[in-house]
Amino acid sequence: MKYLPQEDLYGFTIIGPETDIHDRLHYHSLFAMLQEAACLDADRHGFGAEVMDGLSACWLLLRMKVEMDSIPKWKDVIYIRTWSQGFDRVLFNRDFDIFDKDKKLIGRATSVWVIAHQGDHRPVRPASIPGMDVFEAKEPSTRKAEKIPPISDEKRENSPKFKRFADYSQIDRNMHVNNTHYVAWSEDACYSLIPTDERISELTINYASEVHPGEEVQLFCTKEDGCIIVDGIEAVSKRHVFTTRIVSECD
């Protein structure tokens, strides 16, 4: 993944390891690009990682919804534009547009973030940090990353189950599994239920709790109303980790 600055767009060249058996960009790789664009944009507005480190704070992603009209492929260049939609109490809203190499719109996304203390990851009120008004929305957003109900206990008992572990390569600078790995786990579960020639056209994920080094996550998935729902449950505590809703279509 390579950052290519151009105007107010953040550009990325898709490399082989970011693609699937059909050379299509993985959604977890796309999420990494969206997250990087968000970080770069926050830095441009004065609240990037270095500044947040100085405040003993960090950005944590709570929800994201991505819709793609087409999926870019290996060696393609894509551009991402992102902007703040302001904050409500402790929640920050951020939107994204995704363009192909010709600057044609091919996808859109919206997300919800929170600022948290680096130590205990408890939310920080934006009003307590001077200058946060830089993230006020310039125009109302029509996009929404919905809250998704987890799979019911009854359906979960009859769902396919997978296991994933929070190994070293999964852990990021916030000392938990990076949000992109939850998406990768969701893709694994999704393609156990659909043909690989189908493509994901929409993915919404809700992050419920952190996964720490060494923990095991059990994945459950089911089809509901034409969508695939994936739940992540921590194996020992049985706490709900995440829920993903996926819509697919023939490529």
N, C-alpha and C positions, 0 to 999 in steps of 0.2 A: 504494500500500500504506500503510495507516494503522494505527498501533498504538493499541489501545483497552484499557487496563488494566482487568481485572475479576477480583477475587479472585486465585486463583493461575493464571488463564488469561491467555494473550496473544491478543488478538483482532485480526483483520485484515478490512478491507472490500475485496472484490475489485473492482478497476477494469478498465475495458475493455481496456487494453493487456496485461493479464495473462491474457487469454482467447483461445481459438481461434475458428475459423469457426463453431463451434456454441455459442459463449459459455461453453465449459467452461474451467475454470482450467487453464492450462498446468502441466505438472509442474515445469518450471524455475522458474515463479513460485511454486509451492508450496514448492520447495526453498529459495527466497529467504526465504519466511515461516518455514520450519522453522529455517533458519540464524539469522534475526533473533531468533526465540524463544530459541534456544540462547544467543545472545550476551546477550540481556536477562537470562536466568536466571543465566548466569555472572556478570554484573554484579551481580545481586541477592545473589549469594553472595560477592562481593568480589574476583572475578577477571575483570572485564570488560576491554574494550580499553584503557582508560586505565591501569589497574593493570598489565596485561600490557606495555604500552609502557614503563612504568617499570622493568620487569624485562628489557627488550630481548627479549621473547618474544611469541609469537602462537599462537593456536589454528589447527590445520590439520585439515581433514576428510579421512579416509582411506577410509571406506566408509559407505554408507547404503542402507537398504532401506525402501521406502515401499509400503504396501498400502492401497488405497482401495476401500471398498464402494460409494461413489458419488462423483461428481465435482461439487463446487459450481460455481456459475456466476456470471456477471457480476452485480454488485451484492449478492451474498450476503455475509453475515458468517460467518467461521469462527473458532473458538477453538482454540488449541493449548496443551496442557499438556506440559511437558517436565521431566525429572528425571535426575539422574546415577545411573548404575549402577556407579559406582566405577571404579577403575583397576587394571590389571594390568601391573606394571613401567612401561612408558611409554605404554600405551594406555588412553584414557578411553572408557567406554561411556555412551551417553546414549540414553534412550527418549523417545518422543513419543506422545501421543494427539491426534487431530484430531476436533473436534466441529462440528456445524452450528449455526445460529443458535438452535435449540431445545435445545442442549447434548446432542444425540444423537450418539453415537460413530459416525463415518463413515470413520475411517481410523486407521492406526497406523504408527509408524516406529521404527527403531533405527539407531544410528550409532556409528562408532568414530572418535575424534579423537586427536591427539597435540599436546603443547606443543612448540614448536620455537623455536630462536634466530631472531630477526628477520633477522640477517645472512645466515647460510648455511643456515637452515631445518633444521639438524640437531636431532634430538629432545633434549628436556630431561627428565631424570628428575624425576618429581613430588616425590620425597622431598627434592630439593634446594630446593624452594620451600616456606617455612613456611606453614602453614594449608591446604595442599591436602587435608587429611583431611576438609574440608567437603564434598568430592565423593564420600565413601564411600557405597556403595549402602545403601538402607534395606531393600530386599528383593531377592531374586534375580530376574533377568530371564529370561523364557522366549524372548525374541526374539534373532535372530542375523542380522547382515548378512554373508552368506556370501562367501567368496572365489570368484571366477568365473574359470575358465580362459580365456585369450584364444583367439580364433579360430586354428585351425591354419594354418600357412603355405600348405598346399595349398588349403584353403577360402578363404583370404584372396585368393588369386590370382583366384578366380572370383566374388568378391563385388562388388556395386555399390560404387563409390568416389566420395566427395565430398571437397571441400577446404574447410577453414575456416582463418582466419588470426587470430592474436593481435594484433588492432588495439587502438587506444587504449581504445575503449569496452568491451573485454573484460577489461581489467587492473584489479585491485583494489589495496587498500592494501598488500598483501603482495608487490606487483610480479610477479604471475603471473595467468594467466587464472582468474577466479573460478569456483568449482566449479559454480555454477548454469549457466554457459555450456556445460559439458561435457554437462549434462542436456539443454539446448536442442539441441545438436548431435545427441544420441542420439535425441531426438524427431524431428528432421528425417530421420534415417536410417530410423527405425522406420516413419514414414508414407510412405516410398518403397516399402514392402513390404506395407502393409495399407491397407484402405479408411479414409478419414477419419471415417466414422461409427462405427468401432470406437473404444473408449476403452481407455486404459492402466489396467489394474487393479493392476499391481505393477511396480515398477522398483527394481532393485538396481544400484548403481554402485560400482566399485572404482577409486580414484584411484591411479595407479602412479607418475607423475612430473609435474613442473610444466611448464607451457608459458609461455614468456617472451615479452616484446614482440617482434613481428616474425616469430615462428616460424609455420610452416605445419603444420597437422595434417591427415592423410589419414584419412578415415573408411571403414571396411569394415563391412558388415553381412550377416548370414545368418540363416536360420531353422534352429533346432536343437531337436528334441523339443518342438515347440509353442511355443517361445519365440523371440524375436528377440535376437540377440547383436550388439552394436555395439562395434567396436574403434577406438581412436584411436591413430595412429602418427605421430610427428613425422617430417616429410618428409626432412630432411637427415640427422639422426643415426640414424633408424629406431628410436628408443627407443619403448617401449610407454608410452602416456600414460594410457589408461583403458580399462576394459571395462564395458559395461552389459548387463544382462539384462532384457528387457521381456516382460511377459505382457499380452495384450490380450483384449478380449471385446466382443461386440456391445453397443452402448449401449442 
